[in-house]
Amino acid sequence: MGQIVVSVSVTVKVLLFDYFRQMEMTSDVKSSGEELVGSRVKVWWPKDNKIPELATDVKDHGEELIGCKVKVWWPKDKRCREGVVASYDHSGKKHLVVYTNGVGEMLDLRKEHRGTVNQKTGTPAHASAYVTGDDDMESHWHVRKKLKGQPLELVVPSTRSEDEKEKKLENNMQGDNELVNFKGYKVKANNISVLEAVFSKYGDIAANCLYKSTTVRASLLDIVSDVVKRLQYYDVEDILTELKVLDDEVSDLEATKIDVAWLHQHLAKVHEFAACYDKTLLLKEAKANSRLVLGASKKEMLKRRAELVAAQERFKDAEKRVNAMKLVGERIEDDVQKATAKEDFSRKQLEGLL
């Protein structure tokens, strides 16, 4: 795959067909046309002061996308709906995407703007459709703008390092996404072990599927396998954070008549656990709060006890003073009585003068 190396020389404006909006980029290469299709481009963003890499991958995909899994981002619902590419209309150059709830939609996946999926959030900056298949070395979002008369906008590219991209490329080359035959269905090789266990326990869960195409059924089986893996291998806390998504995916699978009653039963147990888990968290929080209140109450009690001890000491001191003053008063009273008696005696002595 070719690459345009950007330098700070001559500012030109490049328009890669309908794929890019017109943008300023600095390049020291000659103006090119169709030879740029499929090339990787580095674009200078003055505001961000950096050059993001864009994997354009604008090949004219047609029938080779049939059977690929698709995730279409619905802004109103704020979630992705999964489906598969069921057919390709040569005249209209559009693909029929059939969602797991049975609804079909014609999309032109050849001309959709695409960017790398945000690995942390799993959602792009705009409305999108996520397509995977045999030849995909990376996951891309096909952006669909719903407003008429407005140009499609380029999605913010991934900032993953080259080492991460090479590691993912090596993993893909090891055959994880290779399609293999499993009981008449072309499914991903890394899903075989899960599907073998499912079919061994529940039989052919796709036997009564609404869609007769084995390609579509295989894609739905891959979705089932993904759900099982998340339920089987994710930590409980991670499962609880994705519980709503898992419920929606299983419900969509059920709408296609895939036998997922056993998954519903397991999800019911997960919901029961989630209720217990939430109750336990509330009780633990209440316990922690009660400990805080108890600690504060103990501090208040110790403070009041110290105040009580101090008050008792002051009371004892005051009691001693009162008792002392009582003794003083009694002595004074005795002295007063003695003085009065002497006064009376002396008064009588004065009366005997004549």
TORPA-284290 format. One line per field, with one value per residue (C-alpha): chain; residue number from 1; x negated, y negated, z negated. Coordinates in Angstrom, 3 decimals. Layout:
% TORPA-284290
chain = [A, ...]
n = [NUM, ...]
u = [X, ...]
v = [Y, ...]
w = [Z, ...]
This chain:
% TORPA-284290
chain = [A, A, A, A, A, A, A, A, A, A, A, A, A, A, A, A, A, A, A, A, A, A, A, A, A, A, A, A, A, A, A, A, A, A, A, A, A, A, A, A, A, A, A, A, A, A, A, A, A, A, A, A, A, A, A, A, A, A, A, A, A, A, A, A, A, A, A, A, A, A, A, A, A, A, A, A, A, A, A, A, A, A, A, A, A, A, A, A, A, A, A, A, A, A, A, A, A, A, A, A, A, A, A, A, A, A, A, A, A, A, A, A, A, A, A, A, A, A, A, A, A, A, A, A, A, A, A, A, A, A, A, A, A, A, A, A, A, A, A, A, A, A, A, A, A, A, A, A, A, A, A, A, A, A, A, A, A, A, A, A, A, A, A, A, A, A, A, A, A, A, A, A, A, A, A, A, A, A, A, A, A, A, A, A, A, A, A, A, A, A, A, A, A, A, A, A, A, A, A, A, A, A, A, A, A, A, A, A, A, A, A, A, A, A, A, A, A, A, A, A, A, A, A, A, A, A, A, A, A, A, A, A, A, A, A, A, A, A, A, A, A, A, A, A, A, A, A, A, A, A, A, A, A, A, A, A, A, A, A, A, A, A, A, A, A, A, A, A, A, A, A, A, A, A, A, A, A, A, A, A, A, A, A, A, A, A, A, A, A, A, A, A, A, A, A, A, A, A, A, A, A, A, A, A, A, A, A, A, A, A, A, A, A, A, A, A, A, A, A, A, A, A, A, A, A, A, A, A, A, A, A, A, A, A, A, A, A, A, A, A, A, A, A, A, A, A, A, A, A, A, A, A, A, A]
n = [1, 2, 3, 4, 5, 6, 7, 8, 9, 10, 11, 12, 13, 14, 15, 16, 17, 18, 19, 20, 21, 22, 23, 24, 25, 26, 27, 28, 29, 30, 31, 32, 33, 34, 35, 36, 37, 38, 39, 40, 41, 42, 43, 44, 45, 46, 47, 48, 49, 50, 51, 52, 53, 54, 55, 56, 57, 58, 59, 60, 61, 62, 63, 64, 65, 66, 67, 68, 69, 70, 71, 72, 73, 74, 75, 76, 77, 78, 79, 80, 81, 82, 83, 84, 85, 86, 87, 88, 89, 90, 91, 92, 93, 94, 95, 96, 97, 98, 99, 100, 101, 102, 103, 104, 105, 106, 107, 108, 109, 110, 111, 112, 113, 114, 115, 116, 117, 118, 119, 120, 121, 122, 123, 124, 125, 126, 127, 128, 129, 130, 131, 132, 133, 134, 135, 136, 137, 138, 139, 140, 141, 142, 143, 144, 145, 146, 147, 148, 149, 150, 151, 152, 153, 154, 155, 156, 157, 158, 159, 160, 161, 162, 163, 164, 165, 166, 167, 168, 169, 170, 171, 172, 173, 174, 175, 176, 177, 178, 179, 180, 181, 182, 183, 184, 185, 186, 187, 188, 189, 190, 191, 192, 193, 194, 195, 196, 197, 198, 199, 200, 201, 202, 203, 204, 205, 206, 207, 208, 209, 210, 211, 212, 213, 214, 215, 216, 217, 218, 219, 220, 221, 222, 223, 224, 225, 226, 227, 228, 229, 230, 231, 232, 233, 234, 235, 236, 237, 238, 239, 240, 241, 242, 243, 244, 245, 246, 247, 248, 249, 250, 251, 252, 253, 254, 255, 256, 257, 258, 259, 260, 261, 262, 263, 264, 265, 266, 267, 268, 269, 270, 271, 272, 273, 274, 275, 276, 277, 278, 279, 280, 281, 282, 283, 284, 285, 286, 287, 288, 289, 290, 291, 292, 293, 294, 295, 296, 297, 298, 299, 300, 301, 302, 303, 304, 305, 306, 307, 308, 309, 310, 311, 312, 313, 314, 315, 316, 317, 318, 319, 320, 321, 322, 323, 324, 325, 326, 327, 328, 329, 330, 331, 332, 333, 334, 335, 336, 337, 338, 339, 340, 341, 342, 343, 344, 345, 346, 347, 348, 349, 350, 351, 352, 353, 354]
u = [0.000, -1.404, -1.916, -2.043, -4.709, -3.780, -6.343, -6.169, -6.776, -3.926, -0.310, 2.112, 5.700, 6.389, 9.782, 9.833, 13.059, 16.103, 14.148, 12.563, 13.967, 11.653, 8.936, 5.607, 2.612, -1.077, -2.716, -5.839, -4.352, -2.802, 0.979, 2.323, 5.636, 6.829, 3.386, 4.078, 7.017, 6.170, 3.203, 2.584, 2.574, 1.095, 2.991, 1.712, 4.257, 3.067, 5.475, 4.320, 0.699, 0.352, 0.657, 3.228, 2.951, 5.947, 6.333, 8.436, 9.173, 11.560, 11.679, 14.794, 16.374, 19.239, 20.240, 17.183, 18.923, 21.832, 21.896, 19.953, 21.253, 22.439, 22.981, 25.015, 24.930, 28.379, 27.918, 31.533, 31.236, 27.589, 26.570, 25.455, 27.746, 26.122, 26.882, 25.292, 24.767, 27.278, 26.936, 25.501, 27.468, 25.218, 27.512, 27.782, 24.347, 25.869, 25.766, 28.778, 28.048, 30.421, 30.529, 31.019, 34.571, 35.515, 35.482, 33.532, 31.899, 30.087, 26.716, 24.002, 21.007, 18.643, 19.019, 19.512, 17.012, 15.089, 12.694, 11.129, 13.313, 12.570, 11.341, 12.280, 15.840, 16.695, 18.608, 17.596, 18.052, 21.060, 23.738, 22.062, 22.070, 19.339, 18.328, 16.090, 15.102, 12.305, 10.146, 10.576, 7.294, 8.877, 12.421, 13.860, 16.950, 19.029, 20.487, 24.012, 25.283, 29.075, 29.299, 29.999, 27.851, 24.981, 21.609, 20.365, 17.802, 14.582, 14.495, 11.663, 8.982, 7.563, 4.457, 3.271, -0.448, -2.026, -3.036, 0.594, 1.658, -1.084, -0.127, 3.505, 2.425, 0.387, 3.348, 5.562, 2.946, 2.936, 6.387, 8.651, 11.024, 10.616, 13.953, 14.246, 17.076, 19.059, 22.084, 22.737, 22.147, 19.102, 18.181, 15.066, 12.443, 12.119, 15.830, 15.729, 15.112, 18.009, 20.400, 19.470, 20.420, 23.655, 24.722, 23.783, 26.076, 28.889, 28.723, 28.825, 30.067, 30.230, 32.432, 35.626, 34.026, 36.137, 33.293, 32.629, 29.196, 26.483, 24.245, 26.684, 27.231, 23.470, 23.120, 25.886, 24.115, 20.954, 22.995, 24.290, 20.711, 19.633, 22.440, 21.519, 17.848, 18.696, 20.959, 18.429, 15.124, 15.838, 15.622, 19.002, 18.619, 17.932, 20.958, 23.192, 22.020, 22.947, 26.140, 28.473, 26.471, 26.500, 30.270, 30.780, 28.522, 30.236, 33.664, 32.605, 31.330, 34.613, 36.485, 34.739, 35.969, 32.506, 33.047, 31.640, 34.111, 31.191, 29.417, 32.536, 32.550, 28.917, 29.499, 32.414, 29.940, 27.559, 30.371, 31.146, 27.488, 27.438, 30.338, 28.497, 25.290, 26.976, 28.644, 25.305, 23.683, 26.450, 26.100, 22.325, 22.759, 25.246, 22.793, 19.996, 22.246, 23.313, 19.668, 19.023, 22.011, 20.922, 17.419, 18.770, 21.139, 18.276, 16.257, 19.243, 19.766, 16.121, 16.339, 19.471, 17.937, 14.910, 17.220, 19.157, 15.976, 14.888, 18.338, 18.252, 14.871, 16.221, 19.263, 17.034, 15.028, 18.202, 19.564, 16.384, 16.674, 20.301, 19.446, 16.585, 18.856, 21.409, 18.732, 17.723, 21.372, 21.875, 18.815, 19.983, 23.412, 21.799, 19.760, 22.874, 24.733, 21.805, 21.475, 25.210, 25.133, 22.260, 24.082, 27.198, 25.147, 23.331, 26.633, 27.993, 24.856, 25.482, 28.985, 27.748, 26.111, 28.623]
v = [0.000, -3.411, -6.267, -10.038, -11.556, -15.043, -17.825, -21.589, -22.802, -23.581, -23.875, -22.161, -21.085, -17.426, -15.884, -12.080, -11.620, -11.699, -10.237, -13.384, -16.844, -19.492, -20.079, -21.831, -19.599, -20.164, -17.865, -17.690, -15.218, -15.914, -16.127, -12.613, -11.115, -7.522, -6.290, -7.665, -5.312, -2.913, -5.034, -6.107, -9.870, -12.093, -15.377, -18.366, -19.745, -23.272, -23.425, -20.132, -20.681, -17.055, -14.784, -11.989, -8.933, -7.858, -4.386, -5.338, -1.820, -3.094, 0.075, 0.606, 3.291, 5.181, 8.808, 9.592, 7.876, 10.339, 12.224, 9.569, 8.542, 4.934, 2.644, -0.461, -3.338, -4.824, -8.307, -8.489, -5.218, -5.921, -2.341, -0.063, 2.411, 5.544, 7.137, 8.772, 7.856, 10.129, 9.118, 6.606, 4.662, 4.216, 1.678, -0.602, 0.282, 0.759, 3.491, 4.931, 4.872, 7.076, 6.290, 8.994, 7.775, 8.640, 5.084, 4.561, 1.387, 0.575, -1.111, -2.247, -0.893, -1.767, -5.521, -5.740, -7.835, -5.660, -6.088, -3.846, -2.765, -4.359, -1.327, -2.758, -3.931, -1.698, -4.544, -6.962, -10.696, -10.434, -7.998, -4.941, -1.334, 1.027, 3.737, 6.761, 9.540, 11.859, 9.168, 6.587, 5.903, 3.103, 2.187, -0.853, -2.949, -3.799, -7.164, -7.947, -11.511, -11.751, -15.432, -15.962, -18.325, -18.262, -16.666, -13.669, -14.512, -12.651, -10.736, -11.466, -8.832, -6.419, -7.430, -3.871, -3.361, -1.474, 1.306, 1.826, 1.920, 4.409, 6.576, 6.610, 7.387, 10.356, 11.634, 11.461, 13.242, 16.087, 17.073, 15.733, 14.285, 17.094, 18.557, 22.311, 24.728, 25.734, 27.942, 26.212, 22.679, 20.549, 19.116, 17.558, 20.074, 18.600, 19.242, 22.983, 24.160, 22.096, 23.149, 26.819, 26.598, 24.748, 27.192, 30.158, 28.938, 27.180, 28.563, 26.471, 23.182, 21.665, 24.399, 22.311, 18.963, 16.593, 16.263, 19.222, 17.994, 19.978, 16.910, 14.800, 17.611, 18.007, 14.308, 14.608, 17.618, 15.524, 12.946, 15.695, 16.815, 13.271, 13.000, 16.364, 15.367, 12.170, 14.023, 16.824, 14.991, 11.397, 10.382, 10.088, 6.322, 5.977, 8.138, 5.945, 2.811, 4.418, 6.113, 3.772, 4.298, 8.072, 8.020, 6.063, 8.352, 11.515, 9.977, 9.079, 12.618, 14.017, 11.858, 13.783, 17.091, 18.093, 20.382, 18.280, 19.233, 20.675, 17.321, 15.584, 18.000, 17.251, 13.498, 13.848, 15.337, 12.465, 9.985, 11.808, 11.607, 7.923, 7.239, 9.033, 7.264, 3.844, 4.662, 5.782, 2.556, 0.522, 2.479, 2.097, -1.618, -1.795, 0.147, -2.251, -5.240, -3.721, -3.268, -6.912, -7.969, -5.620, -7.068, -10.612, -9.638, -8.100, -11.281, -13.333, -10.993, -11.267, -15.027, -15.154, -12.734, -14.972, -17.930, -15.927, -15.009, -18.630, -19.719, -17.125, -18.428, -21.956, -20.733, -19.103, -22.299, -24.327, -21.821, -22.113, -25.886, -25.674, -23.322, -25.561, -28.595, -26.677, -26.047, -29.682, -30.691, -28.353, -29.776, -33.289, -32.379, -31.035, -34.192, -36.311, -34.432, -34.786, -38.486, -39.012, -37.254, -39.443, -42.522, -41.612, -40.959, -44.257, -46.091, -44.679, -45.810, -49.353, -49.354, -48.881, -52.348, -53.799]
w = [0.000, 0.966, -1.441, -1.010, -3.236, -4.352, -4.720, -5.203, -1.666, 0.705, -0.490, 1.864, 1.757, 2.367, 2.961, 2.889, 4.886, 2.532, -0.360, -1.785, -2.194, -0.821, -3.369, -3.413, -3.529, -3.060, -0.538, 1.547, 4.038, 7.391, 7.779, 8.274, 9.162, 9.060, 8.074, 4.587, 4.058, 1.222, 0.093, -3.469, -3.990, -6.686, -7.101, -9.054, -11.548, -12.591, -15.534, -17.036, -15.945, -14.863, -11.844, -12.258, -10.048, -8.013, -6.561, -3.573, -2.328, 0.352, 2.402, 4.465, 2.285, 3.826, 3.507, 1.375, -1.563, -1.493, -4.780, -6.676, -10.071, -10.295, -13.250, -12.392, -14.843, -15.487, -17.043, -18.241, -20.179, -21.053, -20.315, -17.506, -15.791, -14.441, -11.126, -8.105, -4.470, -2.758, 0.914, 3.372, 5.995, 9.041, 10.676, 7.672, 6.310, 2.873, 0.250, -1.548, -5.286, -7.285, -11.001, -13.599, -14.239, -10.648, -9.258, -6.027, -4.706, -1.455, -2.093, 0.303, -1.611, 1.253, 0.814, -2.927, -4.827, -7.174, -10.073, -12.683, -15.588, -18.954, -20.887, -24.273, -23.615, -20.667, -19.029, -16.277, -16.171, -13.822, -12.687, -11.253, -10.140, -11.310, -8.849, -9.404, -7.053, -5.916, -4.357, -7.107, -8.818, -10.818, -11.815, -10.070, -10.520, -7.456, -8.319, -7.144, -7.511, -7.682, -6.770, -3.089, -1.087, -3.558, -2.783, -4.702, -7.330, -7.939, -11.201, -13.621, -12.944, -15.468, -17.407, -17.977, -17.659, -14.779, -17.193, -18.185, -14.535, -13.649, -16.621, -15.516, -11.956, -13.186, -15.183, -12.120, -10.022, -12.536, -11.314, -14.086, -11.492, -8.981, -7.930, -8.342, -7.720, -10.794, -10.199, -6.879, -8.174, -7.316, -10.716, -12.214, -13.268, -16.756, -17.351, -16.598, -20.171, -21.526, -18.762, -19.209, -22.875, -22.048, -19.307, -21.498, -24.281, -22.402, -18.866, -15.672, -17.108, -13.593, -12.103, -12.312, -11.454, -9.352, -6.875, -4.622, -3.553, -5.329, -5.068, -7.070, -9.559, -9.969, -10.782, -13.364, -14.880, -15.162, -17.085, -19.384, -19.952, -20.814, -23.383, -24.924, -25.154, -26.981, -29.408, -29.855, -30.131, -31.221, -34.871, -36.567, -36.930, -33.187, -32.351, -34.511, -32.700, -29.347, -30.547, -28.630, -25.429, -25.912, -26.473, -23.254, -21.220, -22.472, -21.814, -18.269, -17.734, -19.028, -16.500, -13.709, -15.220, -16.401, -19.407, -22.237, -24.977, -26.935, -26.693, -28.022, -30.957, -31.701, -31.395, -33.836, -36.321, -35.607, -36.300, -39.552, -40.496, -39.499, -41.881, -44.712, -43.753, -43.842, -47.181, -48.609, -47.439, -49.095, -52.345, -52.291, -51.702, -54.593, -56.770, -55.886, -56.634, -59.971, -60.898, -60.137, -62.256, -65.065, -65.009, -65.169, -68.012, -69.999, -69.616, -70.807, -73.778, -74.820, -74.535, -76.693, -79.198, -79.522, -80.039, -82.666, -84.560, -84.535, -85.757, -88.533, -89.671, -89.696, -91.669, -94.296, -94.636, -95.018, -97.580, -99.640, -99.599, -100.712, -103.594, -104.652, -104.634, -106.748, -109.413, -109.340, -109.711, -112.686, -114.446, -113.825, -115.223, -118.410, -118.763, -118.250, -121.001, -123.398, -122.638, -123.151, -126.522, -127.708, -126.454, -128.480, -131.633, -131.293, -130.781, -134.067, -135.911, -134.778, -136.274, -139.952, -140.317, -142.966]
